[in-house]
Amino acid sequence: CEKSTVVLVVADVRNPLLHLPMALHDYVRGVLRVPLVICLTKIDLVDPQHVSDWRSYLERMFPGVRIVTFSTRVKSTEGKGWNVRGGASARRKIISAKATQADERLVHEQTQAVLDVCVEVSRDSAGHEDLPTIGIVGQPNVGKSSLVNALMGEKVVSVSRSCGHTKHWQTHVLERDGEPFARLV
């Protein structure tokens, strides 16, 4: 966090308050004095109204903090996954269906929106054009590694259902048009 020009907190949209301690907000905004962006992940698992409700609540709870959304899957259960006839097997089929090119474009657009917000608030806050450093933080299994992979456009971080799978400090330089664009830490 300390080297970041913006901190991106990753939180599972199913219950984001578990992943957003007020102490983290106070430290980042009050002590470090850097912008904070909250990324609600796994939005494919809930209905759009659920996402909208949490976004509205978090905007009220954390004024001045930008809220973005992300999912690696476009094939959504939209919250109906738990009621699908056929149980867990049917849910897995919905979620693991092969993505079409249109689906992949949507995920790419969503990923770019997350990146653009982080870079925008970093540059607005820093007041200069240095390479933005996006500090990505969050509790285990909220989607940090999936988000990094999507931002990089390739698998650079291993993903697992096991907690604590990715434990080491990592830095990745993101490029656009062959030039460094942002640093992910």
ZIQUI-V502393 format. One record per residue. N is the residue number from 1. SS is DSSP state (H for helix, E for strand, C for the rest). PSI is psi in whole degrees, 0 to 359 (999 if undefined). OMEGA is omega in whole degrees, -180 to 180 (* if undefined). Layout:
n=N ss=SS psi=PSI omega=OMEGA
n=N ss=SS psi=PSI omega=OMEGA
This chain:
n=1 ss=C psi=320 omega=-171
n=2 ss=C psi=333 omega=-179
n=3 ss=C psi=0 omega=-174
n=4 ss=C psi=147 omega=172
n=5 ss=C psi=349 omega=173
n=6 ss=E psi=143 omega=177
n=7 ss=E psi=128 omega=179
n=8 ss=E psi=109 omega=179
n=9 ss=E psi=124 omega=-179
n=10 ss=E psi=127 omega=-177
n=11 ss=E psi=136 omega=177
n=12 ss=E psi=125 omega=-175
n=13 ss=C psi=343 omega=-179
n=14 ss=C psi=331 omega=172
n=15 ss=C psi=76 omega=-173
n=16 ss=H psi=336 omega=-179
n=17 ss=H psi=336 omega=175
n=18 ss=H psi=337 omega=-173
n=19 ss=H psi=4 omega=-175
n=20 ss=C psi=74 omega=180
n=21 ss=C psi=138 omega=179
n=22 ss=H psi=327 omega=180
n=23 ss=H psi=323 omega=177
n=24 ss=H psi=313 omega=177
n=25 ss=H psi=312 omega=-178
n=26 ss=H psi=321 omega=179
n=27 ss=H psi=311 omega=-177
n=28 ss=H psi=312 omega=-176
n=29 ss=H psi=321 omega=-174
n=30 ss=H psi=317 omega=-176
n=31 ss=H psi=306 omega=-179
n=32 ss=H psi=332 omega=-179
n=33 ss=C psi=46 omega=174
n=34 ss=C psi=157 omega=180
n=35 ss=E psi=153 omega=179
n=36 ss=E psi=132 omega=176
n=37 ss=E psi=134 omega=177
n=38 ss=E psi=127 omega=178
n=39 ss=E psi=112 omega=177
n=40 ss=E psi=117 omega=-176
n=41 ss=E psi=172 omega=177
n=42 ss=C psi=35 omega=-177
n=43 ss=H psi=346 omega=177
n=44 ss=H psi=345 omega=-176
n=45 ss=H psi=353 omega=-177
n=46 ss=C psi=165 omega=179
n=47 ss=C psi=156 omega=-177
n=48 ss=H psi=328 omega=179
n=49 ss=H psi=323 omega=178
n=50 ss=H psi=315 omega=179
n=51 ss=H psi=313 omega=-180
n=52 ss=H psi=317 omega=180
n=53 ss=H psi=315 omega=180
n=54 ss=H psi=320 omega=179
n=55 ss=H psi=312 omega=180
n=56 ss=H psi=315 omega=-179
n=57 ss=H psi=313 omega=-177
n=58 ss=H psi=326 omega=176
n=59 ss=H psi=325 omega=176
n=60 ss=H psi=320 omega=-177
n=61 ss=H psi=325 omega=-177
n=62 ss=C psi=73 omega=-178
n=63 ss=C psi=141 omega=179
n=64 ss=C psi=355 omega=179
n=65 ss=C psi=134 omega=178
n=66 ss=E psi=142 omega=179
n=67 ss=E psi=129 omega=176
n=68 ss=E psi=163 omega=-180
n=69 ss=E psi=155 omega=-177
n=70 ss=E psi=144 omega=170
n=71 ss=C psi=143 omega=177
n=72 ss=C psi=352 omega=-178
n=73 ss=C psi=131 omega=175
n=74 ss=C psi=326 omega=178
n=75 ss=C psi=105 omega=-171
n=76 ss=C psi=147 omega=171
n=77 ss=C psi=348 omega=-179
n=78 ss=C psi=42 omega=177
n=79 ss=C psi=353 omega=-178
n=80 ss=C psi=358 omega=-175
n=81 ss=H psi=327 omega=-177
n=82 ss=H psi=348 omega=-179
n=83 ss=H psi=9 omega=-178
n=84 ss=C psi=133 omega=176
n=85 ss=C psi=133 omega=-179
n=86 ss=C psi=356 omega=173
n=87 ss=H psi=213 omega=-175
n=88 ss=H psi=323 omega=-180
n=89 ss=H psi=317 omega=179
n=90 ss=H psi=321 omega=178
n=91 ss=H psi=316 omega=179
n=92 ss=H psi=321 omega=179
n=93 ss=H psi=319 omega=179
n=94 ss=H psi=311 omega=-174
n=95 ss=H psi=325 omega=-175
n=96 ss=H psi=10 omega=178
n=97 ss=C psi=142 omega=-178
n=98 ss=C psi=132 omega=-180
n=99 ss=C psi=138 omega=175
n=100 ss=C psi=172 omega=177
n=101 ss=H psi=323 omega=178
n=102 ss=H psi=319 omega=177
n=103 ss=H psi=315 omega=-179
n=104 ss=H psi=323 omega=176
n=105 ss=H psi=318 omega=179
n=106 ss=H psi=317 omega=178
n=107 ss=H psi=319 omega=179
n=108 ss=H psi=317 omega=179
n=109 ss=H psi=319 omega=179
n=110 ss=H psi=318 omega=179
n=111 ss=H psi=316 omega=179
n=112 ss=H psi=325 omega=178
n=113 ss=H psi=319 omega=177
n=114 ss=H psi=311 omega=-179
n=115 ss=H psi=315 omega=-178
n=116 ss=H psi=319 omega=178
n=117 ss=H psi=315 omega=-180
n=118 ss=H psi=315 omega=-180
n=119 ss=H psi=318 omega=180
n=120 ss=H psi=309 omega=-178
n=121 ss=H psi=329 omega=177
n=122 ss=H psi=312 omega=-179
n=123 ss=H psi=322 omega=178
n=124 ss=H psi=320 omega=-177
n=125 ss=H psi=316 omega=-175
n=126 ss=H psi=332 omega=179
n=127 ss=C psi=16 omega=177
n=128 ss=C psi=175 omega=-174
n=129 ss=C psi=21 omega=178
n=130 ss=C psi=164 omega=178
n=131 ss=C psi=116 omega=180
n=132 ss=E psi=140 omega=176
n=133 ss=E psi=114 omega=-177
n=134 ss=E psi=110 omega=177
n=135 ss=E psi=115 omega=-178
n=136 ss=E psi=119 omega=-179
n=137 ss=E psi=157 omega=178
n=138 ss=C psi=162 omega=180
n=139 ss=C psi=168 omega=180
n=140 ss=C psi=143 omega=173
n=141 ss=C psi=31 omega=175
n=142 ss=C psi=351 omega=177
n=143 ss=C psi=19 omega=-180
n=144 ss=H psi=310 omega=-178
n=145 ss=H psi=319 omega=178
n=146 ss=H psi=320 omega=179
n=147 ss=H psi=315 omega=178
n=148 ss=H psi=314 omega=179
n=149 ss=H psi=317 omega=180
n=150 ss=H psi=317 omega=179
n=151 ss=H psi=320 omega=-179
n=152 ss=H psi=340 omega=-180
n=153 ss=C psi=11 omega=178
n=154 ss=C psi=166 omega=-180
n=155 ss=C psi=108 omega=177
n=156 ss=C psi=346 omega=-179
n=157 ss=C psi=134 omega=178
n=158 ss=C psi=142 omega=-179
n=159 ss=C psi=138 omega=-180
n=160 ss=C psi=156 omega=174
n=161 ss=C psi=342 omega=-179
n=162 ss=C psi=137 omega=176
n=163 ss=C psi=142 omega=175
n=164 ss=C psi=17 omega=-178
n=165 ss=C psi=318 omega=179
n=166 ss=C psi=102 omega=-173
n=167 ss=C psi=351 omega=-172
n=168 ss=C psi=146 omega=176
n=169 ss=C psi=129 omega=-179
n=170 ss=C psi=147 omega=174
n=171 ss=C psi=132 omega=178
n=172 ss=E psi=135 omega=177
n=173 ss=E psi=123 omega=-180
n=174 ss=E psi=136 omega=-179
n=175 ss=E psi=149 omega=170
n=176 ss=E psi=128 omega=-179
n=177 ss=C psi=38 omega=176
n=178 ss=C psi=2 omega=-180
n=179 ss=E psi=144 omega=175
n=180 ss=E psi=133 omega=-176
n=181 ss=E psi=321 omega=180
n=182 ss=E psi=159 omega=178
n=183 ss=E psi=134 omega=177
n=184 ss=E psi=127 omega=177
n=185 ss=C psi=999 omega=*
